[in-house]
Amino acid sequence: MSFTEGADAARLGAYCDAIVDRIKPILAGESPGVQRAVVCDLAAIWLACNRDTRGRAAGDRLREELLALHCRHVRELAEVYLGDADG
């Protein structure tokens, strides 16, 4: 399934949730350190695959922007999953 910019957020969310549901059993039972390493490796692969045809400096800027956006989204999602878990 492909999504373009402006794609329906609910549809994209459902698609991503289905992928996450397929990955969960693979990581289930692994230590937090192994889970962390897998997630970091996948994020690094994703980040490194984002290139800019204008050169390395432009690509570095793009990757910095994407990493900042990624971290912001991770924080937002963590809040959703935590809910009132800490009181």
N, C-alpha and C positions, 0 to 999 in steps of 0.2 A: 504494500500500500504506500502510495506517495502522498506527501502533504506539501502544499505550497504555502508561502507566506500568507497569513490571513486565514489559514484553514480553521475550521470549526474546532474550538478548544476542547469541547466535550468529546468529539470524535477522536482527536489526537490523544487525549487523556485515556480514553478507553483502549486505544491501540497500544499505548505505552504500558498500561496496566497489564494487558495480556502478555506482553513480552516479559515484564517483571515477574509475573506468575510462572512463566516457564523457567526463569533463572533461579527463583527462590529455592526449589528443591536441590539444585546443584550446590548452593552455598549452605543449605541447612546442615547443621551439625559441625560445620567447620568453625574453627576458633575465630574470635573477633579479629585477630591479627591476619589470618588468611583472608577473611572477608574484606578487610581494609586493603590488603595488598591487591586483591582482584579488582576492587572498585577503582583503586588508584591507577592500576595498569590500564584498565579500560578508558578511564578519563584521559590518561596521557596519550593513548593511541588516538582517541577522538581529537584531542587538542593538536597533536602533531600533524594530523591529516588536513587541518585547515591551513591552506596556503594562500598567498596573495601573489598574483602575477607581476606586481610592481617591484618585487624583490624581497630580500630577507628582512630588511628593517620594517617594511610594511606588514610582512607576515608576522613578525614579532609583535607589532602593535595590535594586529588583529587577534592574535592568540591571547595577549594580555586582556583585551576587552572581553573576549569570550570566556576566559577563566574567571574574571570578575563577575560576569553575568551568571555563569555556572554556579559560583559560590553563593551568590544572592538567591538563586533558585533553590539550591540545596538547603539553605537556612530556612527559606519559606516552607519548603516541604517538610522539613524536620519539625517545624512548629505545628503543622497539620497533623503529623503522625504522633507527636507528643501529646497534643491536646492538654489535658490537665494532669498528666502523668506525674509531674513533680509537685503537685499540690495546688 
